[in-house]
Amino acid sequence: REETAGGDAYQVMCRYRNVWNIDLKLRPAFLGGIMHGAGSLSAMRFVTAVQQIEKGGDKQVEQVSRELWRRIWSEDKDITQPESFSEVV
């Protein structure tokens, strides 16, 4: 069974809530609305296009996703602009 990053995070939160002494309350959320509001919908479309177009799409998606993550979290760069996509590739 393949786990997703979000699924792994969910499992960790449930497993360690007693260790971390947190009151975990799960709430439904519209992830599409969150992504749209954050302005990163174009980045998700870019990653989807990479997977569909590129040979070895799954491997390319991992590399592109890692680079987008690095840019936004390590370099504080905008990943929603077309220029950003060309730099990532």
C-alpha positions as CSV (number, residue, x, y, z in Angstrom):
1,R,0.0,0.0,0.0
2,E,1.4,3.4,-1.0
3,E,1.1,6.2,1.6
4,T,1.0,9.9,0.7
5,A,2.8,12.6,2.5
6,G,-0.5,13.9,3.9
7,G,-1.4,10.4,5.0
8,D,1.9,10.0,6.7
9,A,1.4,13.3,8.5
10,Y,-2.0,12.2,9.6
11,Q,-0.6,8.9,11.0
12,V,2.1,10.8,12.9
13,M,-0.3,13.2,14.5
14,C,-2.6,10.4,15.6
15,R,0.2,8.3,16.9
16,Y,2.0,11.0,18.9
17,R,-0.8,13.1,20.2
18,N,-0.5,11.5,23.7
19,V,3.3,11.8,23.6
20,W,3.2,15.4,22.6
21,N,0.3,16.1,24.9
22,I,-1.9,17.8,22.3
23,D,-5.6,17.9,22.0
24,L,-6.0,16.8,18.4
25,K,-9.3,17.8,16.8
26,L,-9.9,16.8,13.2
27,R,-12.0,19.1,11.0
28,P,-13.0,18.7,7.4
29,A,-11.5,21.3,5.0
30,F,-11.9,22.1,1.3
31,L,-8.3,21.6,0.2
32,G,-9.0,23.0,-3.3
33,G,-10.2,26.2,-1.8
34,I,-7.1,26.5,0.4
35,M,-4.8,25.9,-2.5
36,H,-6.7,28.4,-4.6
37,G,-6.7,31.0,-1.8
38,A,-2.9,30.4,-1.3
39,G,-2.3,31.1,-5.0
40,S,-0.4,27.8,-5.6
41,L,-3.0,26.2,-7.9
42,S,-0.8,27.0,-10.9
43,A,2.1,25.0,-9.2
44,M,-0.2,22.0,-8.8
45,R,-1.2,22.2,-12.5
46,F,2.5,22.5,-13.4
47,V,3.3,19.3,-11.5
48,T,0.4,17.5,-13.1
49,A,1.5,18.5,-16.5
50,V,5.1,17.3,-15.8
51,Q,3.6,13.9,-14.8
52,Q,1.5,13.6,-17.9
53,I,4.0,14.9,-20.5
54,E,7.4,13.8,-19.3
55,K,8.8,10.3,-19.9
56,G,9.3,8.8,-16.4
57,G,6.7,11.2,-15.1
58,D,6.6,9.8,-11.6
59,K,10.3,10.3,-11.0
60,Q,10.1,13.8,-12.6
61,V,7.2,14.7,-10.4
62,E,9.2,13.8,-7.3
63,Q,12.2,16.0,-8.4
64,V,10.0,18.9,-9.5
65,S,8.0,18.8,-6.2
66,R,11.1,18.7,-4.2
67,E,12.5,21.7,-6.0
68,L,9.3,23.6,-5.6
69,W,9.2,22.8,-1.9
70,R,12.9,23.9,-1.5
71,R,12.2,27.2,-3.3
72,I,9.2,28.1,-1.2
73,W,10.4,26.9,2.2
74,S,14.3,27.2,2.0
75,E,14.6,30.2,-0.3
76,D,11.3,32.0,0.4
77,K,10.6,32.3,-3.4
78,D,7.3,32.6,-5.1
79,I,6.3,29.3,-6.8
80,T,3.1,30.6,-8.5
81,Q,4.7,32.5,-11.4
82,P,5.6,31.1,-14.8
83,E,9.2,32.2,-14.4
84,S,9.5,30.0,-11.4
85,F,8.5,27.0,-13.4
86,S,11.1,27.5,-16.0
87,E,13.7,27.9,-13.2
88,V,12.6,24.6,-11.6
89,V,12.8,22.7,-14.9
